Amino acid sequence: MDNESFNELMSSVQEAGKIMRGEIEASHRYEFDDPDVKAIREHIKFSQAMFANLIGVNVQTIETWEQGSSHPTGPAKVLLKLVQVDPESVLKNLDYV
């Protein structure tokens, strides 16, 4: 790695530290609305157990999401968005078709 690349990387790491400590605001923030888990699951005609297996969570997690007592976060939220937008592609790529 050349000096310019190293310095750019160090600057990014230092900026990330400041963001984490609340010293500065992130310049970009990507937020997804909470998905309607039940609607997504019913659209692809999966039971709660099948849907839980598809996205790698337990059935109780699906139940709490559908009841609204908890909400998906992080990678689960992104995966749910992908299933919502293009279920055929997700099912194909996860070998469910």
Distance bins in CASP14 RR format, pairs under 12 A and 6 or more apart:
PFRMAT RR
TARGET T0000
AUTHOR 0000-0000-0000
RMODE 2
METHOD distances of the structure
MODEL  1
1 7 0 0 0 0 1 0 0 0 0 0 0
1 8 0 0 0 0 1 0 0 0 0 0 0
1 9 1 0 0 1 0 0 0 0 0 0 0
1 10 0 0 0 0 0 1 0 0 0 0 0
2 8 0 0 0 0 1 0 0 0 0 0 0
2 9 0 0 0 0 0 1 0 0 0 0 0
3 9 0 0 0 0 0 1 0 0 0 0 0
3 10 0 0 0 0 0 1 0 0 0 0 0
4 10 0 0 0 0 0 1 0 0 0 0 0
4 11 0 0 0 0 0 1 0 0 0 0 0
5 11 0 0 0 0 0 1 0 0 0 0 0
5 12 0 0 0 0 0 1 0 0 0 0 0
6 12 0 0 0 0 0 1 0 0 0 0 0
6 13 0 0 0 0 0 1 0 0 0 0 0
7 13 0 0 0 0 0 1 0 0 0 0 0
7 14 0 0 0 0 0 1 0 0 0 0 0
8 14 0 0 0 0 0 1 0 0 0 0 0
8 15 0 0 0 0 0 1 0 0 0 0 0
9 15 0 0 0 0 0 1 0 0 0 0 0
9 16 0 0 0 0 0 1 0 0 0 0 0
10 16 0 0 0 0 0 1 0 0 0 0 0
10 17 0 0 0 0 0 1 0 0 0 0 0
11 17 0 0 0 0 0 1 0 0 0 0 0
11 18 0 0 0 0 0 1 0 0 0 0 0
12 18 0 0 0 0 0 1 0 0 0 0 0
12 19 0 0 0 0 0 1 0 0 0 0 0
12 26 0 0 0 0 0 1 0 0 0 0 0
12 27 0 0 0 0 0 1 0 0 0 0 0
13 19 0 0 0 0 0 1 0 0 0 0 0
13 20 0 0 0 0 0 1 0 0 0 0 0
14 20 0 0 0 0 0 1 0 0 0 0 0
14 21 0 0 0 0 0 1 0 0 0 0 0
14 23 0 0 0 0 0 1 0 0 0 0 0
14 24 0 0 0 0 0 1 0 0 0 0 0
15 21 0 0 0 0 0 1 0 0 0 0 0
15 22 0 0 0 0 0 1 0 0 0 0 0
15 23 0 0 0 0 1 0 0 0 0 0 0
15 24 1 0 0 1 0 0 0 0 0 0 0
15 25 0 0 0 0 0 1 0 0 0 0 0
15 26 0 0 0 0 1 0 0 0 0 0 0
15 27 0 0 0 0 1 0 0 0 0 0 0
15 28 0 0 0 0 0 1 0 0 0 0 0
16 22 0 0 0 0 0 1 0 0 0 0 0
16 23 0 0 0 0 0 1 0 0 0 0 0
16 24 0 0 0 0 0 1 0 0 0 0 0
16 26 0 0 0 0 1 0 0 0 0 0 0
16 27 0 0 0 0 0 1 0 0 0 0 0
17 23 1 0 0 1 0 0 0 0 0 0 0
17 24 0 0 0 0 1 0 0 0 0 0 0
17 26 0 0 0 0 0 1 0 0 0 0 0
18 24 1 0 1 0 0 0 0 0 0 0 0
18 25 0 0 0 0 1 0 0 0 0 0 0
18 26 0 0 0 0 1 0 0 0 0 0 0
18 27 0 0 0 0 0 1 0 0 0 0 0
19 25 1 0 0 1 0 0 0 0 0 0 0
19 26 1 0 1 0 0 0 0 0 0 0 0
19 27 0 0 0 0 1 0 0 0 0 0 0
19 28 0 0 0 0 0 1 0 0 0 0 0
19 29 0 0 0 0 0 1 0 0 0 0 0
20 26 0 0 0 0 1 0 0 0 0 0 0
30 74 0 0 0 0 0 1 0 0 0 0 0
30 77 0 0 0 0 0 1 0 0 0 0 0
30 78 0 0 0 0 1 0 0 0 0 0 0
30 81 0 0 0 0 0 1 0 0 0 0 0
31 73 0 0 0 0 0 1 0 0 0 0 0
31 74 0 0 0 0 0 1 0 0 0 0 0
31 77 0 0 0 0 1 0 0 0 0 0 0
31 78 0 0 0 0 0 1 0 0 0 0 0
31 81 0 0 0 0 0 1 0 0 0 0 0
32 71 0 0 0 0 0 1 0 0 0 0 0
32 72 0 0 0 0 1 0 0 0 0 0 0
32 73 0 0 0 0 1 0 0 0 0 0 0
32 74 0 0 0 0 1 0 0 0 0 0 0
32 75 0 0 0 0 0 1 0 0 0 0 0
32 76 0 0 0 0 0 1 0 0 0 0 0
32 77 1 0 1 0 0 0 0 0 0 0 0
32 78 1 0 0 1 0 0 0 0 0 0 0
32 79 0 0 0 0 0 1 0 0 0 0 0
32 80 0 0 0 0 1 0 0 0 0 0 0
32 81 1 0 1 0 0 0 0 0 0 0 0
32 82 0 0 0 0 0 1 0 0 0 0 0
32 84 0 0 0 0 1 0 0 0 0 0 0
32 85 0 0 0 0 0 1 0 0 0 0 0
33 71 0 0 0 0 0 1 0 0 0 0 0
33 72 0 0 0 0 0 1 0 0 0 0 0
33 77 0 0 0 0 1 0 0 0 0 0 0
33 80 0 0 0 0 0 1 0 0 0 0 0
33 81 0 0 0 0 1 0 0 0 0 0 0
33 84 0 0 0 0 0 1 0 0 0 0 0
34 40 0 0 0 0 0 1 0 0 0 0 0
34 65 0 0 0 0 1 0 0 0 0 0 0
34 66 0 0 0 0 0 1 0 0 0 0 0
34 68 0 0 0 0 1 0 0 0 0 0 0
34 70 0 0 0 0 0 1 0 0 0 0 0
34 71 1 0 1 0 0 0 0 0 0 0 0
34 72 1 0 0 1 0 0 0 0 0 0 0
34 73 0 0 0 0 1 0 0 0 0 0 0
34 74 0 0 0 0 0 1 0 0 0 0 0
34 76 0 0 0 0 0 1 0 0 0 0 0
34 77 1 0 0 1 0 0 0 0 0 0 0
34 80 0 0 0 0 1 0 0 0 0 0 0
34 81 0 0 0 0 0 1 0 0 0 0 0
34 84 0 0 0 0 0 1 0 0 0 0 0
35 41 0 0 0 0 0 1 0 0 0 0 0
35 43 0 0 0 0 0 1 0 0 0 0 0
35 51 0 0 0 0 0 1 0 0 0 0 0
35 55 0 0 0 0 0 1 0 0 0 0 0
35 62 0 0 0 0 0 1 0 0 0 0 0
35 65 0 0 0 0 1 0 0 0 0 0 0
35 66 0 0 0 0 0 1 0 0 0 0 0
35 68 0 0 0 0 0 1 0 0 0 0 0
35 71 0 0 0 0 1 0 0 0 0 0 0
35 72 1 0 0 1 0 0 0 0 0 0 0
35 73 0 0 0 0 0 1 0 0 0 0 0
35 74 0 0 0 0 0 1 0 0 0 0 0
35 76 0 0 0 0 1 0 0 0 0 0 0
35 77 1 0 0 1 0 0 0 0 0 0 0
35 78 0 0 0 0 1 0 0 0 0 0 0
35 79 0 0 0 0 1 0 0 0 0 0 0
35 80 1 0 1 0 0 0 0 0 0 0 0
35 81 1 0 0 1 0 0 0 0 0 0 0
35 82 0 0 0 0 0 1 0 0 0 0 0
35 83 0 0 0 0 1 0 0 0 0 0 0
35 84 1 0 1 0 0 0 0 0 0 0 0
35 85 0 0 0 0 0 1 0 0 0 0 0
36 42 0 0 0 0 1 0 0 0 0 0 0
36 43 0 0 0 0 1 0 0 0 0 0 0
36 65 0 0 0 0 1 0 0 0 0 0 0
36 66 0 0 0 0 1 0 0 0 0 0 0
36 68 0 0 0 0 0 1 0 0 0 0 0
36 71 0 0 0 0 0 1 0 0 0 0 0
36 72 0 0 0 0 0 1 0 0 0 0 0
36 80 0 0 0 0 1 0 0 0 0 0 0
36 81 0 0 0 0 0 1 0 0 0 0 0
36 83 0 0 0 0 0 1 0 0 0 0 0
36 84 0 0 0 0 1 0 0 0 0 0 0
37 43 0 0 0 0 0 1 0 0 0 0 0
37 44 0 0 0 0 0 1 0 0 0 0 0
37 46 0 0 0 0 0 1 0 0 0 0 0
37 48 0 0 0 0 1 0 0 0 0 0 0
37 51 0 0 0 0 1 0 0 0 0 0 0
37 52 0 0 0 0 0 1 0 0 0 0 0
37 54 0 0 0 0 0 1 0 0 0 0 0
37 55 0 0 0 0 1 0 0 0 0 0 0
37 57 0 0 0 0 0 1 0 0 0 0 0
37 61 0 0 0 0 1 0 0 0 0 0 0
37 62 1 0 0 1 0 0 0 0 0 0 0
37 63 0 0 0 0 1 0 0 0 0 0 0
37 64 0 0 0 0 1 0 0 0 0 0 0
37 65 1 0 1 0 0 0 0 0 0 0 0
37 66 1 0 1 0 0 0 0 0 0 0 0
37 67 0 0 0 0 1 0 0 0 0 0 0
37 68 0 0 0 0 1 0 0 0 0 0 0
37 69 0 0 0 0 0 1 0 0 0 0 0
37 70 0 0 0 0 0 1 0 0 0 0 0
37 71 0 0 0 0 1 0 0 0 0 0 0
37 72 1 0 0 1 0 0 0 0 0 0 0
37 76 0 0 0 0 1 0 0 0 0 0 0
37 77 0 0 0 0 1 0 0 0 0 0 0
37 79 0 0 0 0 0 1 0 0 0 0 0
37 80 1 0 0 1 0 0 0 0 0 0 0
37 81 0 0 0 0 0 1 0 0 0 0 0
37 83 0 0 0 0 1 0 0 0 0 0 0
37 84 0 0 0 0 1 0 0 0 0 0 0
38 44 0 0 0 0 0 1 0 0 0 0 0
38 46 0 0 0 0 0 1 0 0 0 0 0
38 47 0 0 0 0 0 1 0 0 0 0 0
38 48 0 0 0 0 1 0 0 0 0 0 0
38 51 0 0 0 0 1 0 0 0 0 0 0
38 62 0 0 0 0 1 0 0 0 0 0 0
38 63 0 0 0 0 1 0 0 0 0 0 0
38 64 0 0 0 0 0 1 0 0 0 0 0
38 65 0 0 0 0 1 0 0 0 0 0 0
38 66 1 0 1 0 0 0 0 0 0 0 0
38 67 0 0 0 0 1 0 0 0 0 0 0
38 68 0 0 0 0 1 0 0 0 0 0 0
38 80 0 0 0 0 0 1 0 0 0 0 0
38 84 0 0 0 0 0 1 0 0 0 0 0
39 46 0 0 0 0 0 1 0 0 0 0 0
39 51 0 0 0 0 0 1 0 0 0 0 0
39 65 0 0 0 0 0 1 0 0 0 0 0
39 66 0 0 0 0 1 0 0 0 0 0 0
39 80 0 0 0 0 0 1 0 0 0 0 0
39 83 0 0 0 0 0 1 0 0 0 0 0
39 84 0 0 0 0 1 0 0 0 0 0 0
39 87 0 0 0 0 0 1 0 0 0 0 0
40 46 0 0 0 0 1 0 0 0 0 0 0
40 48 0 0 0 0 0 1 0 0 0 0 0
40 51 0 0 0 0 1 0 0 0 0 0 0
40 54 0 0 0 0 0 1 0 0 0 0 0
40 55 0 0 0 0 1 0 0 0 0 0 0
40 62 0 0 0 0 0 1 0 0 0 0 0
40 65 0 0 0 0 1 0 0 0 0 0 0
40 66 0 0 0 0 1 0 0 0 0 0 0
40 72 0 0 0 0 0 1 0 0 0 0 0
40 76 0 0 0 0 0 1 0 0 0 0 0
40 77 0 0 0 0 0 1 0 0 0 0 0
40 79 0 0 0 0 0 1 0 0 0 0 0
40 80 1 0 1 0 0 0 0 0 0 0 0
40 81 0 0 0 0 1 0 0 0 0 0 0
40 82 0 0 0 0 1 0 0 0 0 0 0
40 83 1 0 1 0 0 0 0 0 0 0 0
40 84 1 0 1 0 0 0 0 0 0 0 0
40 85 0 0 0 0 1 0 0 0 0 0 0
40 86 0 0 0 0 0 1 0 0 0 0 0
40 87 1 0 0 1 0 0 0 0 0 0 0
40 90 0 0 0 0 0 1 0 0 0 0 0
41 47 0 0 0 0 1 0 0 0 0 0 0
41 48 1 0 0 1 0 0 0 0 0 0 0
41 49 0 0 0 0 0 1 0 0 0 0 0
41 50 0 0 0 0 1 0 0 0 0 0 0
41 51 1 0 1 0 0 0 0 0 0 0 0
41 52 0 0 0 0 1 0 0 0 0 0 0
41 53 0 0 0 0 0 1 0 0 0 0 0
41 54 0 0 0 0 1 0 0 0 0 0 0
41 55 0 0 0 0 1 0 0 0 0 0 0
41 57 0 0 0 0 0 1 0 0 0 0 0
41 59 0 0 0 0 0 1 0 0 0 0 0
41 62 1 0 0 1 0 0 0 0 0 0 0
41 63 0 0 0 0 0 1 0 0 0 0 0
41 65 0 0 0 0 1 0 0 0 0 0 0
41 66 1 0 0 1 0 0 0 0 0 0 0
41 80 0 0 0 0 1 0 0 0 0 0 0
41 83 0 0 0 0 1 0 0 0 0 0 0
41 84 0 0 0 0 0 1 0 0 0 0 0
41 87 0 0 0 0 0 1 0 0 0 0 0
42 48 0 0 0 0 0 1 0 0 0 0 0
42 50 0 0 0 0 0 1 0 0 0 0 0
42 51 0 0 0 0 1 0 0 0 0 0 0
42 62 0 0 0 0 0 1 0 0 0 0 0
42 66 0 0 0 0 1 0 0 0 0 0 0
42 83 0 0 0 0 0 1 0 0 0 0 0
42 84 0 0 0 0 0 1 0 0 0 0 0
42 87 0 0 0 0 0 1 0 0 0 0 0
43 51 0 0 0 0 0 1 0 0 0 0 0
43 80 0 0 0 0 0 1 0 0 0 0 0
43 83 0 0 0 0 1 0 0 0 0 0 0
43 84 1 0 0 1 0 0 0 0 0 0 0
43 85 0 0 0 0 0 1 0 0 0 0 0
43 86 0 0 0 0 0 1 0 0 0 0 0
43 87 1 0 0 1 0 0 0 0 0 0 0
43 88 0 0 0 0 0 1 0 0 0 0 0
43 90 0 0 0 0 0 1 0 0 0 0 0
43 91 0 0 0 0 0 1 0 0 0 0 0
44 50 0 0 0 0 1 0 0 0 0 0 0
44 51 1 0 0 1 0 0 0 0 0 0 0
44 54 0 0 0 0 1 0 0 0 0 0 0
44 55 0 0 0 0 0 1 0 0 0 0 0
44 80 0 0 0 0 0 1 0 0 0 0 0
44 82 0 0 0 0 0 1 0 0 0 0 0
44 83 1 0 0 1 0 0 0 0 0 0 0
44 84 0 0 0 0 1 0 0 0 0 0 0
44 86 0 0 0 0 0 1 0 0 0 0 0
44 87 1 0 1 0 0 0 0 0 0 0 0
44 88 0 0 0 0 1 0 0 0 0 0 0
44 89 0 0 0 0 0 1 0 0 0 0 0
44 90 0 0 0 0 1 0 0 0 0 0 0
44 91 1 0 0 1 0 0 0 0 0 0 0
44 94 0 0 0 0 0 1 0 0 0 0 0
44 96 0 0 0 0 1 0 0 0 0 0 0
44 97 0 0 0 0 0 1 0 0 0 0 0
45 51 0 0 0 0 1 0 0 0 0 0 0
45 54 0 0 0 0 0 1 0 0 0 0 0
45 87 0 0 0 0 1 0 0 0 0 0 0
45 91 0 0 0 0 0 1 0 0 0 0 0
45 96 0 0 0 0 0 1 0 0 0 0 0
46 52 0 0 0 0 1 0 0 0 0 0 0
46 53 0 0 0 0 1 0 0 0 0 0 0
46 54 1 0 0 1 0 0 0 0 0 0 0
46 55 0 0 0 0 1 0 0 0 0 0 0
46 59 0 0 0 0 0 1 0 0 0 0 0
46 62 0 0 0 0 1 0 0 0 0 0 0
46 83 0 0 0 0 1 0 0 0 0 0 0
46 87 0 0 0 0 1 0 0 0 0 0 0
46 90 0 0 0 0 0 1 0 0 0 0 0
46 91 0 0 0 0 1 0 0 0 0 0 0
46 94 0 0 0 0 0 1 0 0 0 0 0
46 96 0 0 0 0 1 0 0 0 0 0 0
47 53 0 0 0 0 1 0 0 0 0 0 0
47 54 0 0 0 0 0 1 0 0 0 0 0
47 59 0 0 0 0 1 0 0 0 0 0 0
47 62 0 0 0 0 1 0 0 0 0 0 0
47 63 0 0 0 0 0 1 0 0 0 0 0
47 66 0 0 0 0 0 1 0 0 0 0 0
48 54 0 0 0 0 0 1 0 0 0 0 0
48 55 0 0 0 0 0 1 0 0 0 0 0
48 57 0 0 0 0 0 1 0 0 0 0 0
48 58 0 0 0 0 1 0 0 0 0 0 0
48 59 1 0 1 0 0 0 0 0 0 0 0
48 60 0 0 0 0 1 0 0 0 0 0 0
48 61 0 0 0 0 1 0 0 0 0 0 0
48 62 1 0 1 0 0 0 0 0 0 0 0
48 63 1 0 0 1 0 0 0 0 0 0 0
48 64 0 0 0 0 0 1 0 0 0 0 0
48 65 0 0 0 0 1 0 0 0 0 0 0
48 66 1 0 0 1 0 0 0 0 0 0 0
48 67 0 0 0 0 0 1 0 0 0 0 0
49 55 0 0 0 0 0 1 0 0 0 0 0
49 56 0 0 0 0 0 1 0 0 0 0 0
49 57 0 0 0 0 0 1 0 0 0 0 0
49 58 0 0 0 0 1 0 0 0 0 0 0
49 59 1 0 1 0 0 0 0 0 0 0 0
49 60 0 0 0 0 0 1 0 0 0 0 0
49 61 0 0 0 0 0 1 0 0 0 0 0
49 62 0 0 0 0 1 0 0 0 0 0 0
49 63 0 0 0 0 0 1 0 0 0 0 0
50 56 0 0 0 0 0 1 0 0 0 0 0
50 59 0 0 0 0 1 0 0 0 0 0 0
50 62 0 0 0 0 1 0 0 0 0 0 0
50 91 0 0 0 0 0 1 0 0 0 0 0
50 94 0 0 0 0 0 1 0 0 0 0 0
50 96 0 0 0 0 1 0 0 0 0 0 0
51 57 0 0 0 0 1 0 0 0 0 0 0
51 58 0 0 0 0 0 1 0 0 0 0 0
51 59 0 0 0 0 1 0 0 0 0 0 0
51 61 0 0 0 0 0 1 0 0 0 0 0
51 62 1 0 1 0 0 0 0 0 0 0 0
51 63 0 0 0 0 0 1 0 0 0 0 0
51 65 0 0 0 0 1 0 0 0 0 0 0
51 66 0 0 0 0 1 0 0 0 0 0 0
51 72 0 0 0 0 0 1 0 0 0 0 0
51 76 0 0 0 0 0 1 0 0 0 0 0
51 79 0 0 0 0 0 1 0 0 0 0 0
51 80 0 0 0 0 1 0 0 0 0 0 0
51 83 0 0 0 0 1 0 0 0 0 0 0
51 87 0 0 0 0 0 1 0 0 0 0 0
51 90 0 0 0 0 0 1 0 0 0 0 0
51 91 0 0 0 0 0 1 0 0 0 0 0
51 94 0 0 0 0 0 1 0 0 0 0 0
51 96 0 0 0 0 0 1 0 0 0 0 0
52 58 1 0 1 0 0 0 0 0 0 0 0
52 59 1 0 1 0 0 0 0 0 0 0 0
52 60 0 0 0 0 1 0 0 0 0 0 0
52 61 1 0 0 1 0 0 0 0 0 0 0
52 62 1 0 1 0 0 0 0 0 0 0 0
52 63 0 0 0 0 1 0 0 0 0 0 0
52 64 0 0 0 0 0 1 0 0 0 0 0
52 65 0 0 0 0 1 0 0 0 0 0 0
52 66 0 0 0 0 0 1 0 0 0 0 0
52 72 0 0 0 0 0 1 0 0 0 0 0
52 76 0 0 0 0 0 1 0 0 0 0 0
52 80 0 0 0 0 0 1 0 0 0 0 0
53 59 0 0 0 0 1 0 0 0 0 0 0
53 61 0 0 0 0 0 1 0 0 0 0 0
53 62 0 0 0 0 1 0 0 0 0 0 0
53 94 0 0 0 0 1 0 0 0 0 0 0
53 95 0 0 0 0 0 1 0 0 0 0 0
53 96 0 0 0 0 1 0 0 0 0 0 0
54 62 0 0 0 0 1 0 0 0 0 0 0
54 76 0 0 0 0 0 1 0 0 0 0 0
54 79 0 0 0 0 1 0 0 0 0 0 0
54 80 0 0 0 0 0 1 0 0 0 0 0
54 82 0 0 0 0 0 1 0 0 0 0 0
54 83 1 0 0 1 0 0 0 0 0 0 0
54 87 0 0 0 0 1 0 0 0 0 0 0
54 90 0 0 0 0 1 0 0 0 0 0 0
54 91 1 0 0 1 0 0 0 0 0 0 0
54 93 0 0 0 0 0 1 0 0 0 0 0
54 94 1 0 0 1 0 0 0 0 0 0 0
54 95 0 0 0 0 0 1 0 0 0 0 0
54 96 1 0 0 1 0 0 0 0 0 0 0
54 97 0 0 0 0 0 1 0 0 0 0 0
55 61 0 0 0 0 1 0 0 0 0 0 0
55 62 0 0 0 0 1 0 0 0 0 0 0
55 65 0 0 0 0 0 1 0 0 0 0 0
55 72 0 0 0 0 1 0 0 0 0 0 0
55 74 0 0 0 0 0 1 0 0 0 0 0
55 75 0 0 0 0 1 0 0 0 0 0 0
55 76 1 0 0 1 0 0 0 0 0 0 0
55 77 0 0 0 0 0 1 0 0 0 0 0
55 78 0 0 0 0 0 1 0 0 0 0 0
55 79 1 0 1 0 0 0 0 0 0 0 0
55 80 1 0 0 1 0 0 0 0 0 0 0
55 81 0 0 0 0 0 1 0 0 0 0 0
55 82 0 0 0 0 1 0 0 0 0 0 0
55 83 1 0 0 1 0 0 0 0 0 0 0
55 84 0 0 0 0 0 1 0 0 0 0 0
55 87 0 0 0 0 0 1 0 0 0 0 0
55 90 0 0 0 0 1 0 0 0 0 0 0
55 91 0 0 0 0 0 1 0 0 0 0 0
55 94 0 0 0 0 1 0 0 0 0 0 0
55 96 0 0 0 0 0 1 0 0 0 0 0
56 62 0 0 0 0 1 0 0 0 0 0 0
56 72 0 0 0 0 0 1 0 0 0 0 0
56 75 0 0 0 0 1 0 0 0 0 0 0
56 76 0 0 0 0 1 0 0 0 0 0 0
56 79 0 0 0 0 1 0 0 0 0 0 0
56 80 0 0 0 0 0 1 0 0 0 0 0
56 83 0 0 0 0 0 1 0 0 0 0 0
56 94 0 0 0 0 1 0 0 0 0 0 0
57 63 0 0 0 0 0 1 0 0 0 0 0
57 64 0 0 0 0 1 0 0 0 0 0 0
57 65 0 0 0 0 1 0 0 0 0 0 0
57 66 0 0 0 0 0 1 0 0 0 0 0
57 70 0 0 0 0 0 1 0 0 0 0 0
57 72 0 0 0 0 1 0 0 0 0 0 0
57 73 0 0 0 0 0 1 0 0 0 0 0
57 74 0 0 0 0 0 1 0 0 0 0 0
57 75 0 0 0 0 0 1 0 0 0 0 0
57 76 1 0 0 1 0 0 0 0 0 0 0
57 77 0 0 0 0 0 1 0 0 0 0 0
57 79 0 0 0 0 1 0 0 0 0 0 0
57 80 0 0 0 0 0 1 0 0 0 0 0
58 64 0 0 0 0 1 0 0 0 0 0 0
58 65 0 0 0 0 0 1 0 0 0 0 0
58 76 0 0 0 0 0 1 0 0 0 0 0
59 65 0 0 0 0 0 1 0 0 0 0 0
59 66 0 0 0 0 0 1 0 0 0 0 0
60 66 0 0 0 0 0 1 0 0 0 0 0
60 67 0 0 0 0 0 1 0 0 0 0 0
60 69 0 0 0 0 0 1 0 0 0 0 0
60 70 0 0 0 0 1 0 0 0 0 0 0
61 67 0 0 0 0 0 1 0 0 0 0 0
61 68 0 0 0 0 0 1 0 0 0 0 0
61 69 0 0 0 0 0 1 0 0 0 0 0
61 70 1 0 0 1 0 0 0 0 0 0 0
61 71 0 0 0 0 0 1 0 0 0 0 0
61 72 0 0 0 0 1 0 0 0 0 0 0
61 73 0 0 0 0 0 1 0 0 0 0 0
61 76 0 0 0 0 1 0 0 0 0 0 0
61 80 0 0 0 0 0 1 0 0 0 0 0
62 68 0 0 0 0 0 1 0 0 0 0 0
62 69 0 0 0 0 0 1 0 0 0 0 0
62 70 0 0 0 0 0 1 0 0 0 0 0
62 72 0 0 0 0 1 0 0 0 0 0 0
62 76 0 0 0 0 0 1 0 0 0 0 0
62 80 0 0 0 0 0 1 0 0 0 0 0
63 69 0 0 0 0 1 0 0 0 0 0 0
63 70 0 0 0 0 1 0 0 0 0 0 0
64 70 1 0 1 0 0 0 0 0 0 0 0
64 71 0 0 0 0 1 0 0 0 0 0 0
64 72 0 0 0 0 1 0 0 0 0 0 0
64 76 0 0 0 0 0 1 0 0 0 0 0
65 71 1 0 0 1 0 0 0 0 0 0 0
65 72 1 0 1 0 0 0 0 0 0 0 0
65 73 0 0 0 0 0 1 0 0 0 0 0
65 76 0 0 0 0 1 0 0 0 0 0 0
65 77 0 0 0 0 0 1 0 0 0 0 0
65 80 0 0 0 0 1 0 0 0 0 0 0
66 72 0 0 0 0 0 1 0 0 0 0 0
66 80 0 0 0 0 0 1 0 0 0 0 0
70 76 0 0 0 0 0 1 0 0 0 0 0
70 77 0 0 0 0 0 1 0 0 0 0 0
71 77 1 0 0 1 0 0 0 0 0 0 0
71 80 0 0 0 0 0 1 0 0 0 0 0
72 78 0 0 0 0 1 0 0 0 0 0 0
72 79 0 0 0 0 1 0 0 0 0 0 0
72 80 1 0 1 0 0 0 0 0 0 0 0
72 81 0 0 0 0 1 0 0 0 0 0 0
72 83 0 0 0 0 0 1 0 0 0 0 0
72 84 0 0 0 0 0 1 0 0 0 0 0
73 79 0 0 0 0 0 1 0 0 0 0 0
73 80 0 0 0 0 0 1 0 0 0 0 0
74 80 0 0 0 0 1 0 0 0 0 0 0
74 81 0 0 0 0 0 1 0 0 0 0 0
75 81 0 0 0 0 0 1 0 0 0 0 0
75 82 0 0 0 0 0 1 0 0 0 0 0
76 82 0 0 0 0 0 1 0 0 0 0 0
76 83 0 0 0 0 0 1 0 0 0 0 0
77 83 0 0 0 0 0 1 0 0 0 0 0
77 84 0 0 0 0 0 1 0 0 0 0 0
78 84 0 0 0 0 0 1 0 0 0 0 0
78 85 0 0 0 0 0 1 0 0 0 0 0
78 90 0 0 0 0 0 1 0 0 0 0 0
79 85 0 0 0 0 0 1 0 0 0 0 0
79 86 0 0 0 0 0 1 0 0 0 0 0
79 87 0 0 0 0 0 1 0 0 0 0 0
79 90 1 0 0 1 0 0 0 0 0 0 0
79 93 0 0 0 0 0 1 0 0 0 0 0
79 94 0 0 0 0 1 0 0 0 0 0 0
80 86 0 0 0 0 0 1 0 0 0 0 0
80 87 0 0 0 0 0 1 0 0 0 0 0
80 90 0 0 0 0 1 0 0 0 0 0 0
81 87 0 0 0 0 0 1 0 0 0 0 0
81 90 0 0 0 0 0 1 0 0 0 0 0
82 88 0 0 0 0 0 1 0 0 0 0 0
82 89 1 0 0 1 0 0 0 0 0 0 0
82 90 1 0 1 0 0 0 0 0 0 0 0
82 91 0 0 0 0 0 1 0 0 0 0 0
82 92 0 0 0 0 0 1 0 0 0 0 0
82 93 0 0 0 0 1 0 0 0 0 0 0
82 94 0 0 0 0 0 1 0 0 0 0 0
83 89 0 0 0 0 1 0 0 0 0 0 0
83 90 1 0 1 0 0 0 0 0 0 0 0
83 91 0 0 0 0 1 0 0 0 0 0 0
83 92 0 0 0 0 0 1 0 0 0 0 0
83 93 0 0 0 0 0 1 0 0 0 0 0
83 94 0 0 0 0 1 0 0 0 0 0 0
83 96 0 0 0 0 0 1 0 0 0 0 0
84 90 0 0 0 0 1 0 0 0 0 0 0
86 92 0 0 0 0 1 0 0 0 0 0 0
86 93 0 0 0 0 1 0 0 0 0 0 0
87 93 0 0 0 0 0 1 0 0 0 0 0
87 94 0 0 0 0 0 1 0 0 0 0 0
87 96 0 0 0 0 1 0 0 0 0 0 0
87 97 0 0 0 0 1 0 0 0 0 0 0
88 94 0 0 0 0 0 1 0 0 0 0 0
88 96 0 0 0 0 1 0 0 0 0 0 0
88 97 1 0 0 1 0 0 0 0 0 0 0
89 96 0 0 0 0 0 1 0 0 0 0 0
89 97 0 0 0 0 1 0 0 0 0 0 0
90 96 0 0 0 0 1 0 0 0 0 0 0
90 97 0 0 0 0 1 0 0 0 0 0 0
91 97 1 0 1 0 0 0 0 0 0 0 0
END
